[in-house]
Amino acid sequence: MDSLPLEILTKILLNLPPNPSDRLVCHAFRDILTPGCFRRIRTGQFTKDAFDRLVNLSQSGVSRYVEDYEYLVHPLVYRPSIHAVDNLIYLEKTYPTRDLTLDAMAESLVQRHEEYLHQEDILGTFYDVLSLSKALPLFRNLRSVTISRFDSADDAPRAYEEITERDWWAVMKALNKCDYPVERLHTDAVYDGMLHGVSMSKMAQVYEVLGELKQLSVPAISLGSEAFHHPGQAALKALLRSGRNLEVVRLGNSNRLRMDLVNEDLGFLWPSLRVLDLAANTDVEAGGFVAFLELHSSTLRGLTLRSFGLVGREESGTQWAWGRIFERLHQSLTLKKLTLSHLQAPSGSPAVTIADMR
C-alpha cells in the first residue's frame, strides 16, 4: 500500500460512498492505511499542480501524519536555441535524422518550450517558495526534510547548482516559519553559492534551522574553483558550527581541493555527536582530526572514514599519522561500529594495512 499513488489514495479517502455500510468500510480503510501512507510525502515535479497538491495536503486532516518530506530537484529547462529551429527549416521531410523524424523534432521543440514557459512562470512568481512556506508549517509532526536530485548521484553536478540553491533557500524560509523543530536534514549537495557571499540575514535563517537539528547529511560539498575555496571553506565551517545539537553527521567533499571538515574547534561545538561519516576525497590535517576524536572518545558510537589522506609531521615518540588515529580508536570505550575504506598514509609513510588497524 505504501506504493499507491497519492491521487488514488486521495480519491479513496475523500470520496466516501453514500451507502452507510460502505462508509464504515472506507472509514476503517482510512484509519488503517492513512498513517503509513502519508508518513512520508514527496514533491516530485516542478509544476504548479505539484505545489498545489502539497498545499492542499497540508490543509487536510492527514497533515498530522506527515513526518518526512522530500523535495525532488530537477535541472532547469532552458529556452530552445535558434539552431534547433534551423534544423526544422532547412531539413527536408525525407532527411534521415539520427533518432527523430522532422515532425517528432517539431513536437519535441514545442513541448520543451512549453515546459520552459511553465517553469519561468513558477520561478518568476516564486510559486515554489510561497507554496513551501504555506505547507511545511502545517505539518506539525514533520521531523525530516530531504532535498535530493532525481538521479540520486553522490557528486555535485553544476547543472543542478542554480536550482539546488533556490530550493535550499525555499526550504530554509519555510522551516523558519515552523513552530516545531525539524530533527533531520539531508541535501544531496551544498555549493559555494549557498555559503559564500550570502547576506548575514539569509545565513541567520540557516543557522536557526541547523541549531535545532540532530542529524545532518551532505554527501557532496562543492566549493567551486580555488579562488572561492578558502572563503567558501570559512563559510562552511560557520555553517557546521551552528549545529550545536547534532548527534549524527554525514559529510562528503566532492572537490579535490584541501578541505578539513572537522577539527578540534568544531569538536567543542558538537558535544552530543554519536555517529560521524566523512568522505574527504583529499588530504586532511592529522593533528586537528586526532584532537577531534579525543574530544568525542566518550560519545562516538559509529565512525566511517572514506578516501582520507592524512598530512602533517610526525611528532617525536609517536607513530605516523594513521597510527595515532587507530590508537585513539582503540582507546574508545563507546565505539561500536568502525568503517574504513580508501585510506592513504602521508607521503613517505608506509601504506595502511590491516595490521595497522588491530
DOKOL-706219 format. One line per 3 residues: number of its first residue (from 0); their letters; for each residue x, y, z of C-alpha. Coordinates in steps of 0.1 Angstrom, whole numbers, padded with zeros to 4 digits. Each point is the difference from the previous one (the first is absolute). Example, Ala and Ser with C-alpha at 12.3 -4.5 7.8 and 13.67 -1.06 7.14 Angstrom:
<torlos>
0) AS) 0123:-0045:0078  0014:0034:-0007 .
</torlos>
This chain:
<torlos>
0) MDS) 0000:0000:0000  0029:0023:0005  0005:0001:-0038 .
3) LPL) -0035:0012:-0008  0000:0034:-0018  -0011:0029:0021 .
6) EIL) -0028:0009:-0024  -0016:-0035:0004  0002:0001:0037 .
9) TKI) -0015:0035:0001  -0030:-0012:-0021  -0005:-0030:0023 .
12) LLN) 0002:0020:0032  -0019:0031:-0010  -0028:-0014:-0021 .
15) LPP) -0020:-0022:0023  -0030:-0019:-0015  -0036:0009:0010 .
18) NPS) -0008:-0035:0014  0006:0000:0038  0014:-0035:0001 .
21) DRL) 0025:0009:-0027  0010:0031:0019  0010:-0021:0030 .
24) VCH) 0022:-0021:-0022  0016:0031:-0015  0005:0016:0034 .
27) AFR) 0017:-0031:0013  0021:-0001:-0032  0010:0036:0006 .
30) DIL) 0008:-0005:0037  0023:-0029:-0007  0018:0013:-0031 .
33) TPG) 0002:0037:0004  0028:0002:0027  0023:-0022:-0020 .
36) CFR) -0008:0013:-0035  0005:0037:0010  0029:-0004:0023 .
39) RIR) 0023:0010:-0028  -0009:0023:-0028  0019:0014:-0030 .
42) TGQ) -0002:0028:-0025  0013:-0017:-0031  -0009:0025:-0027 .
45) FTK) 0008:0037:-0005  -0036:0009:-0010  -0028:0021:0015 .
48) DAF) -0021:-0031:0003  0026:-0017:0022  0003:0030:0023 .
51) DRL) -0038:0004:0001  -0003:-0037:0011  0026:0007:0027 .
54) VNL) -0019:0030:0014  -0033:-0018:-0002  0014:-0030:0019 .
57) SQS) 0014:0023:0027  -0034:0014:0005  -0018:-0033:0003 .
60) GVS) -0004:-0024:0029  0028:-0023:-0011  0026:0027:0005 .
63) RYV) 0005:-0012:0036  0014:-0033:-0012  0028:0016:-0021 .
66) EDY) 0034:-0006:0016  0024:0000:-0030  0000:0024:-0030 .
69) EYL) 0021:-0003:-0031  0005:0027:-0026  0012:-0015:-0033 .
72) VHP) 0022:0024:-0019  -0001:0000:-0038  0025:0019:-0023 .
75) LVY) -0013:0032:-0015  -0015:-0001:-0035  0016:0026:-0023 .
78) RPS) -0016:0017:-0030  0006:-0019:-0033  0028:0015:-0021 .
81) IHA) -0003:0014:-0035  0021:-0029:-0012  -0029:-0024:0008 .
84) VDN) -0023:0022:-0021  0025:0000:-0029  -0002:-0038:-0001 .
87) LIY) -0037:0002:-0006  0002:0027:-0026  0028:-0014:-0022 .
90) LEK) -0005:-0038:0003  -0024:-0017:-0024  -0026:-0025:0010 .
93) TYP) 0021:-0029:-0014  0032:0011:0017  0013:-0028:0022 .
96) TRD) 0003:0013:0036  0018:-0019:0027  -0029:-0009:0022 .
99) LTL) -0031:0021:-0009  -0020:0009:-0030  -0005:0036:-0008 .
102) DAM) -0036:-0001:0013  0013:-0015:0033  0027:0026:0002 .
105) AES) -0025:0028:-0004  -0023:-0016:0026  0030:-0003:0024 .
108) LVQ) 0009:0036:-0006  -0035:0012:0009  -0002:-0022:0031 .
111) RHE) 0034:0012:0013  -0010:0036:-0005  -0033:-0006:0018 .
114) EYL) 0020:-0015:0029  0023:0030:0000  -0029:0025:0001 .
117) HQE) -0017:-0019:0028  0033:-0001:0020  0005:0037:-0005 .
120) DIL) -0035:0007:0012  0008:-0018:0033  0034:0016:0004 .
123) GTF) -0012:0035:-0008  -0029:-0001:0024  0019:-0019:0027 .
126) YDV) -0028:-0026:0000  0023:-0027:0013  0013:0022:0029 .
129) LSL) -0034:0012:0010  -0015:-0035:-0002  0027:-0015:0023 .
132) SKA) -0005:0028:0025  -0037:-0007:0001  0002:-0037:0002 .
135) LPL) 0030:-0010:0023  -0011:0019:0031  -0033:-0019:-0001 .
138) FRN) 0016:-0034:0003  0002:0001:0038  0018:-0034:0003 .
141) LRS) 0025:0006:-0027  0035:-0012:0012  0020:-0006:-0032 .
144) VTI) 0006:0020:-0032  0019:-0012:-0030  0012:0020:-0031 .
147) SRF) 0010:-0026:-0026  0006:-0003:-0037  -0020:-0023:-0021 .
150) DSA) 0031:-0018:-0013  0012:-0006:0037  0037:0003:-0009 .
153) DDA) 0025:0008:0028  0019:0027:-0019  -0009:0036:-0005 .
156) PRA) -0006:0007:-0037  0000:0037:-0010  -0033:-0005:-0019 .
159) YEE) -0018:-0002:0033  0018:0029:0017  -0024:0028:-0007 .
162) ITE) -0032:-0019:0007  0014:-0017:0031  0010:0033:0014 .
165) RDW) -0035:0014:-0005  -0017:-0031:0015  0024:0002:0030 .
168) WAV) -0011:0035:0008  -0036:-0008:-0006  0001:-0028:0025 .
171) MKA) 0020:0021:0025  -0026:0028:-0002  -0028:-0025:0005 .
174) LNK) 0016:-0017:0030  0006:0033:0016  -0037:0005:0001 .
177) CDY) -0006:-0033:0018  -0008:0000:0037  0015:-0035:0004 .
180) PVE) 0036:-0012:-0003  0011:-0021:-0030  0024:-0027:0012 .
183) RLH) 0015:-0013:-0032  0012:0019:-0032  0015:-0016:-0031 .
186) TDA) 0010:0018:-0031  0018:-0018:-0028  0024:0029:-0006 .
189) VYD) 0011:0033:0014  0016:0025:-0025  0022:0030:0007 .
192) GML) -0029:0023:-0010  -0020:-0013:0030  0028:0011:0024 .
195) HGV) 0023:0026:-0015  -0011:0036:-0006  -0034:-0006:0017 .
198) SMS) -0014:0028:0022  0000:-0005:0037  -0038:0003:0002 .
201) KMA) -0004:-0030:-0023  0027:-0021:0018  -0017:0008:0033 .
204) QVY) -0030:-0020:-0013  0023:-0030:-0007  0017:0003:0034 .
207) EVL) -0034:0000:0017  -0010:-0032:-0018  0033:-0018:0006 .
210) GEL) 0000:0009:0036  -0030:-0023:0006  0013:-0029:-0021 .
213) KQL) 0010:-0034:0014  0011:-0014:-0034  0017:0017:-0030 .
216) SVP) 0009:-0017:-0032  0018:0016:-0029  0017:-0026:-0022 .
219) AIS) 0014:0025:-0025  0015:0033:0010  0012:0020:-0030 .
222) LGS) 0019:0032:0007  0007:0008:-0037  0032:0013:-0014 .
225) EAF) 0031:0007:0021  -0007:0037:0000  -0032:-0006:0020 .
228) HHP) 0013:-0030:0020  0015:0018:0031  -0029:0024:0007 .
231) GQA) -0024:-0028:-0008  0017:-0023:0025  -0002:0028:0027 .
234) ALK) -0037:0003:-0008  -0004:-0038:0002  0016:-0002:0034 .
237) ALL) -0023:0028:0012  -0029:-0021:-0013  0011:-0031:0018 .
240) RSG) 0007:0019:0033  -0037:0009:0001  -0010:-0036:0005 .
243) RNL) 0005:0000:0037  -0024:-0029:0006  0012:-0024:-0027 .
246) EVV) 0002:-0037:0009  0004:-0015:-0035  0021:0018:-0027 .
249) RLG) 0008:-0013:-0036  0021:0022:-0022  0018:-0005:-0033 .
252) NSN) 0024:0022:-0020  -0005:-0001:-0038  0030:0022:-0006 .
255) RLR) 0036:-0011:-0003  0011:0031:0019  0011:-0002:0036 .
258) MDL) -0029:0003:0024  0003:-0008:0037  -0036:-0006:0009 .
261) VNE) 0004:-0008:0037  0026:0011:0025  0005:0008:0036 .
264) DLG) -0020:0033:-0001  -0030:-0017:-0015  0003:-0029:0025 .
267) FLW) -0008:0024:0029  -0033:0010:-0018  -0013:-0035:-0005 .
270) PSL) -0001:-0014:0035  -0027:-0026:-0008  0015:-0015:-0031 .
273) RVL) -0007:-0037:-0002  0005:-0009:-0037  0025:0016:-0025 .
276) DLA) 0003:-0010:-0037  0027:0019:-0020  0010:-0003:-0036 .
279) ANT) 0030:0023:-0004  0012:-0008:-0036  0031:0021:0009 .
282) DVE) 0026:0005:0026  -0010:0008:0036  0022:0015:0027 .
285) AGG) 0007:-0028:0025  0005:0021:0032  -0034:0017:-0001 .
288) FVA) -0018:-0032:-0008  0017:-0020:0028  -0010:0028:0024 .
291) FLE) -0036:-0002:-0012  -0001:-0038:0007  0015:0006:0034 .
294) LHS) -0028:0024:0009  -0026:-0027:-0010  0017:-0030:0015 .
297) STL) -0029:-0005:0024  -0029:0008:-0024  0008:-0013:-0034 .
300) RGL) -0017:-0034:-0008  0004:-0001:-0037  0028:0012:-0023 .
303) TLR) 0004:-0003:-0038  0030:0014:-0018  0003:-0002:-0038 .
306) SFG) 0027:0014:-0024  0022:0016:0027  0035:0010:-0006 .
309) LVG) 0016:0014:0032  0027:0026:0000  0021:0015:0027 .
312) REE) 0034:-0006:0016  0007:-0029:0024  0005:0009:0036 .
315) SGT) 0029:-0014:0019  -0009:-0032:0019  -0031:-0007:-0021 .
318) QWA) -0008:-0020:-0030  -0010:0014:-0034  -0034:0018:-0003 .
321) WGR) -0022:-0030:-0006  0015:-0018:0029  -0010:0028:0022 .
324) IFE) -0036:-0002:-0013  -0002:-0038:0006  0015:0005:0035 .
327) RLH) -0028:0024:0009  -0026:-0023:-0014  0013:-0030:0020 .
330) QSL) -0002:0021:0031  -0037:0008:-0006  -0024:-0018:0024 .
333) TLK) -0032:0010:-0019  0008:-0006:-0037  -0021:-0029:-0013 .
336) KLT) 0003:0003:-0037  0031:0010:-0020  0002:0001:-0039 .
339) LSH) 0032:0009:-0018  0006:0001:-0038  0025:0015:-0024 .
342) LQA) 0023:0013:0026  0033:0016:-0009  0031:0005:0021 .
345) PSG) 0019:0032:-0001  0027:0004:-0026  0030:-0021:0008 .
348) SPA) -0018:-0021:0026  -0009:-0037:-0005  -0033:-0010:-0015 .
351) VTI) -0029:-0007:0024  -0005:-0037:0006  -0024:-0022:0020 .
354) ADM) 0027:-0004:0027  0000:0037:0006  -0037:-0001:0009 .
357) R) 0004:-0027:0026 .
</torlos>
